[in-house]
Amino acid sequence: MALNFQPIYVLASGGERALERLDVVTNNLANVNTPGFKKLLLREMSQYIPENKGDTSHLFVFPRFNDTPVITTQGNLIKTDAPFDLAIFGEGFFGVQTPNGIKYTRNGHFLRDSEGFIVDSNGNYLLNEQGKRIQITDTKSKITFLEDGSIYAGNQLIGKLMIRNFTAVRPDSESYYIPDQQKNAQEITPKFSIKQGYIEQSNVNGIQAMIELINAQRRFEIYGNLMRSLDQMEQKSNEIGRA
């Protein structure tokens, strides 16, 4: 008896999508306490391949990966009162200089290093709007960040934060993001206010993420059970065909 490959393709593709969704949800859940982390969403699409020349009852239809957009909704702000903790309320990302070029982040936990440069927890430099490192050598004056990103040491203007926004971003590494060139990301005007002494939490809802994880696991198990059942049915069909 001839083997019908259509359900095998459908189930194998569905199982692969379920595994991808499990990976995305697990990553979201693992970063529920990462400052400035933005949730990822797995989007799927249906693929139709009419190999049967018009017989609509036997079309190949199976789920395919579409994309994993970054959900840039606002996270909750937590008050820390640390002078170099900064939160963006609204749209945009801090510009940070890394060994691999400028990256963007919403993680506003910054420090002042021994040379007076403002750096993140990885030692990468926070940038001003001209793309230069921000250095504050005055250790006696009060450091103030205004809502528009202006930086003052006492009454002296030090500079202004680089805040950039894009139509689409993708995760790069750590808590960094870069413009998503696959989506032809364009730079757009950020709408924001800077909150000094605050940290933005992840926008992942821990309870919702746990529910999504359970559902993703169940979906993967269902596809696995269906493939085992299909294999058993094919074996029975072959036995009947030989009888």
N, C-alpha and C positions, 0 to 999 in steps of 0.2 A: 504494500500500500504506500502511495506517494506521501512524502512528508510535507505538511503545510507549514511553510516558513513564516507566513504573515504573523500569526500570534507570537512566534518566537521573537521576531523583530520588535513588535509592539511592546512585549513584556521586557525585553532586554533594554530597550530605549527608556522605558518607564523606570526600570530599576536604576539605570545610570542617572536619570534626573533626580530620583529619590535620594541617591547617594550624594549628589551635588548639593541638594537642598539641605541634607543632614550636615554637610561640611559648612555651609554658610550659616546655618542656625547655630551650630556649635561654636563657630568663630564669634558670632554676635554675643552669645552667652558668656564666652570666655573674657569678653571685653566689657562686660556690664559695669565694671568699676574703673575702667580706663578713662581718665579725664579727656573730654573732647572727642571721644570715639563716636563715629557715625555708623549707624546700622546699615548693613547690606541687605538688599532684597534680590532674591532669585526670581527672574521672570522666564516663563517658558512660552513656547509657541507650538501649534499643531502643524505637523508636516504631512502633506498629502502628496502621494506619488501614484498617479493613475497608470499603473503598468498593465492594466487589463483591457486597455483600449475601449473604455466607456462603460464597462460593467460596474456600476456604482455600488453594488453590493459587496465588491471585493477590492475596494481601494486600500492601499497601504496608508494607514493613518497612525502616527505615533508622535509622542511629545519630544520636542527638541529644545535645547538650550537657546535662550534669547540673549539675555544679558544680566548683569548684577549691578544695578545702579546703586549709588550711595545716597541714602536718605539723609538730607542735610537739615532736618528739622532741629529746632532749638532744644538743647538739653537743659536740665535744671541747673541753677547757679547755687553754689555752696560758698558761704562766707568763711574766709580763712584769716582775713586781716593781714596776711603776709604782703609786704609792699610790692613784691615783684610777681605776685599771683595776679593774672589778668584773665578776664573772661570777655568774650565777644558776645554781646547781646544783639542778635540780628543776623545779618548775612556777612560772609567773608571769612578769611583765614589769615593767620599770622604768617609772614614770610620769614623763613629760617634758612640760613646758609649751612649746608652740609658738605661733606667731602665730595658728594655726587651732584652738587649744584643746589639751586634754590628749591626747597620743598615748602609745603604749606600745611599748617596744623591748626587745630582748635584747642589743643592742649596748652593752656596758658600758665603752666607751672614753670616759672622762670626764676633764675638765681643770678647774682652778680659774682663773677669769678674774681680771682686774685688781681687781675689786671683792670678790673672795672667793667669788663664786657658783660652784657646781659646774655645768658645762655640758657638753653633748656636742660632737662635732666640727662640728655645724651652729650652735653658739651657743645652743641651746635648753636650758632650765633643768631640772636634775634636781629632783624634788619629794620632800618628806617625806610622811609618812602623813596629814598634815592638808591636803595639797595646796598647801603653801607652798614657795617656793624655798629651797634649802639654801645658807646663806652661812656660810663659815668665815673669819673675819678674822684668827684666830690663825695667824701664819706661822712660829712658832717651835716649837710643840708637834707631836708626832707625831700624825698623823691615822690613826685606826683604825676600820675597819668590822667589826663583829662579824657572826657568821653569821646572826643574826636581823634584821640590817639596822640595828642601832643604830650611831650615829656618835659618835666621841669625838675631841676635840682635847686630847691629854694625858689628864687625868682628868675633863675636863668633857664632859658629855653634850650633844651638839649637837642631836640629833633621831634620827629613824628613817626609813629609806627607804620610799617608797611602792612597794609590790609588789602588783600586781593580777593576778588570773587570771580567765579567762572560759571558758565552755563552747565558744565558737567565736570566732575572730578572722579578719579579712581584711587583706591588705596595704593600706596607705594611700599612703605615699610614702617615699622614701629607705629606711631600715630600720625604719619605724614601722608599727604595727598598731593597729587599732581593733576594738571588738566588732562582730561580724557580726550586724546587726539583721535581716537577711533570714532568719537561722536562729534568731531570737529568743534571741540570746546572753544568758546570765545570768552575773552575777559569782559566782564560787565561791572558796572558801578556797584560797590558794596554799600549796603545800608545797615549801619551798625552804631553801637555806642560801646565804649570800653568801660568795664567795671573793674576798678582796682581793688585788690583784696578779696577777689572771688575766683572760683574755679568752676568751669562748666563741666557737669557730669556727662557721661555717655547718654545718648538718647535711646538706648536700648531699655525696654521695659523687661525687668528680670522675670516677672511672672508670665508675661506673654511669651517671652523667649522659651521658657520651660515648656509651656503648652505646645509651642511650635516644634520644639525638639521631640516631644513625645509623639506628635502627629507625624513628623518626618520619619521617626523610627518605625512607627506602625506602617506607614506607606511602604518603606523599604521591605519590611517583613511580608507585607501582602504580595508584593511583586515576586519575592522569593518563593512564597508558598504557591503562587499561581504557576510559576515556572516548573516547580517540582510536580504539581498536579498535571500540568500539560505533558511533562515527560512520561508520567505514569500512564496517561491516556494514550499517548502515541505507542507505548510499549504494548498496551492491551490491544490497540488497533492492529498492530503488526502481528500479534499472536492470532487474532481472529482471521486476518488475511491469509495466514499460512495454514490455518486449519482446513 
